[in-house]
């Protein structure tokens, strides 16, 4: 039996977001980090946890204007802000790893820019290791809890910005 290797966790923090404004403030802090430019961030959590809402707040804080739609059906929504290429993935409907190659996602991940992936577990085996893994939980009072884990030096820098 072969054990699957998991990326080492270099740091972790848990945050409580009583309101959406708290999530927005956290996204703004993250957007201020120069380390974000070439980062890969994974977002985990159940449907309705606020993954796409957090991404919208982050993209707005980075300067993305216009409509920011969920990439649920397209899998990828590209954006650009202030010369920064941003690739927002949603792998919820991703079913076949061959889609990865056919869609050219390997090239997207090899290019400079910020990559954000919702439902990354649906693309296990094809995604590179994430710098920062964010897991959202819905609490009994409908507030949110964010568990943030850094898996790289860049991820540690981003984790510090969240605080």
N, C-alpha and C positions, 0 to 999 in steps of 0.2 A: 504494500500500500504506500502510495506517495502522498506526503503531506503537502498541501498547497501553501506556498510562502505568502505571508501577508506583509505589506510594507510596515516598517518600523514606525511607531508613533513617537515623534520627537517632542511633542508637547500637546496639551489639550486643555480646554476650558469649557465651561458651561455658562450659558447666558440665559436670562429670563426676559422675555419680551411681553410685558402685560398688554401692550397696544401695538398696532401697526406702526405707529410713530417711533417706537423703540427699534423695530426692524429697520425702518428707514434711516434712523440715526446710525445704526450699526453698519448698514450698507455705505453710508457716506464716509464713515471712518475707514472702511476697507478701500473705498475708491481713492482715498488720499495717499495710499501706499504706492511708491514707485515700483515695488516688487510685483505689483499686480499685472504689469505690462505683458509678461510672458508666462503668466501662471496658468495652471490647470486646476480648476475647482470643481469638485463633485458635490452635488446636492442630493441628499437622501431624505425620505420621509413619506408618509402615506399621502394619498390623494387629499387635497384640501389643507395640507400642512402649511402652505405659504411659500413653497419653493419658487414658483414663477413670480409671485409678488416680490420676494426678496431680490430676484434677478432684475425685475423692473426698477426697483429702487436703486440697485447698484448701477444699472445702465444710465438712469437719469442722473445720478451723482457723477458719472463719468462724462456726461455731456451729450448723451444720445437724445436726439429730439425726434418728434414724430411718434407714430404709433409703434408700440413695442408689443408684438403679439407672441403668443406661446408657439413654440415650434413643434407642438404635439403631432401635427399631421405632416409637416415638411421635414421633420427631424432636425433640421438646422436652419436657424435664422441668423444671417450675418449682419453685423452692425459696424459702424466706424464712428469714433469720437476723438477729435483732436489728434488725428493721425494714428490712433490705436485701432487695429483690427480686433473685432470681438466676434467670437463664434459661440452662439448659444444653442446647445443641443438639448433635445428631449428624446430620450430613447424609449419612451413608454411603449410605443408601437413597433419597436425594432425587434425583428424576429429571426433574421438570418445573418450570420456574420459575413456572408458574401456581400450583403448590402454595404458593408463598411468599405470594401474595395471598390465596388461598383460606383459608389457615390463620391469617391475620392477623399474620404475622411482622413486617410493616412497623410495625404498632402496638406490638409488643413491643419492637422496637429503638428506637422513638421515646420509649418510656416510661423513667423513671429506673430504674437498677439495673445490676447486673453481667450481662454477656452473655458466654458462653463457647461457642465453636463448635468441635466436632471435625469433620474432613473438610470444611472450608470451601470447598475447591476444587470440591466438588460443587454449590455455590450461587454460583459466580462470576457476577458481573453483577447480583446482587440484594443481596448483603451490603454494608454500609457499610465504609469502611476501618477496619482494626483498629488499636487503640492499641499492642498488643503481640502479636507473632507468636512462638509457641513451636514449635520443631521438635525432635521426639525421634528419636534414632537408636539402634538396638541395636548395641552393639559386639561384637566377636568373643568377648570374655570374658563376654557376656550382661549387662554393665553398660550404663548408658544415658548418652548424651551429649545435653545440652540446648543447642540454639542459640536464643538469645533476641534478637529484634530489635524495637526501639522505632520506631514510625512517627508518634508525636505527642509533645507535651510530657508528657501523662499517661503515655504509654508509657515515656518516659525516667525518670519518677519510679518507675514500677513496676520497670523494669530495675535501678535502683539498689537497690531492696528485695531483689531476688533475690540480690545479692552477699553 
